[in-house]
Amino acid sequence: MLFYLFESDLQKLLSNTKLWDIIAEVLFFILSFFIGVMIDFFADFLESAIIKIKVIKLPSYYLLKDGKKWGIRLAHHQMILKDLCNTAAKNSCGAHNDSEYFENGHNDDKEGIPNYIFQVAKNQAFRECSEYQKEQLESFFVLYIFCRNLSFSFLVVILLLLFNADVVNPDIYLVLISALPFLFVITILSSYRYFLYYSRIMLGSTFRPNK
């Protein structure tokens, strides 16, 4: 979208060269890579801010507290929460080294505790989960990140269209401004759903009934 909006400016800048097509292709790939890195950075920053101010809670919070979210269920969620709180208490370097502090903090959504418990689960899962579970975790994580970044991209393009409506072909503008909000909603919901699956596998892989 950025390349489309500024193509005429780039052509004027390079009007004296006869290699515009080749230069355009090189610039497109360079800009695509750079913008892709920036999209991932800002999408991650925005997601962290949204979770921090509690607009949206971590999927793991619902899975551990209620055992389900959006029809995705986590078996033995109370036992998993208790086990993770015990591990968190053992690993805690602060004054709070009892499992009840972490369990109560998670249930009350005390700032930082649900995220800390999920980090404990991640550390434990990557040490102990099977190869099959690792493959599933990687697959759902990639899908989650892809959908998150794609939804952020759609959001940016919608804003660019709104502020540059006069330089976009009217027919193209009408199609894009009609389709992009729908695609944004679909991808952001898909991202959260994949995050739920990722969290369920992560939390489930820590459960050891005979431990």
Long-range contacts (C-beta under 8 A, 24 or more apart in sequence): 1-156, 1-157, 1-160, 1-161, 2-31, 2-35, 2-160, 3-27, 3-28, 3-31, 4-168, 5-160, 5-164, 5-167, 5-168, 36-149, 39-149, 39-152, 39-153, 39-156, 40-145, 40-149, 42-152, 43-148, 43-149, 43-151, 43-152, 46-152, 47-148, 51-115, 54-109, 56-192, 57-109, 57-114, 58-114, 58-115, 58-118, 58-199, 59-192, 59-195, 59-196, 59-198, 59-199, 59-200, 60-114, 60-117, 60-118, 60-121, 60-199, 60-202, 60-203, 61-106, 61-109, 61-114, 61-118, 63-196, 63-199, 63-200, 63-203, 64-106, 64-114, 64-117, 64-203, 65-106, 65-107, 69-196, 70-192, 70-193, 70-196, 72-193, 72-196, 72-197, 72-200, 73-200, 74-200, 74-203, 74-204, 75-204, 75-207, 76-207, 76-209, 77-203, 79-207, 79-209, 80-121, 80-203, 80-204, 80-206, 80-207, 81-106, 81-117, 83-206, 83-207, 83-208, 83-211, 84-117, 84-120, 84-121, 84-124, 84-203, 84-206, 85-117, 87-120, 87-124, 88-116, 88-117, 88-120, 91-120, 118-199, 118-202, 118-203, 121-202, 121-203, 121-206, 122-202, 124-206, 125-202, 125-203, 125-205, 125-206, 128-205, 128-206, 128-208, 129-205, 129-206, 130-205, 133-201, 133-205, 136-201, 137-198, 137-201, 137-202, 137-205, 140-194, 140-197, 140-198, 140-201, 141-198, 143-190, 143-194, 144-191, 144-194, 144-195, 144-198, 147-187, 147-188, 147-190, 147-191, 147-194, 148-187, 148-188, 148-191, 150-187, 150-191, 151-184, 151-187, 151-188, 151-191, 154-180, 154-181, 154-183, 154-184, 154-187, 155-184, 158-184
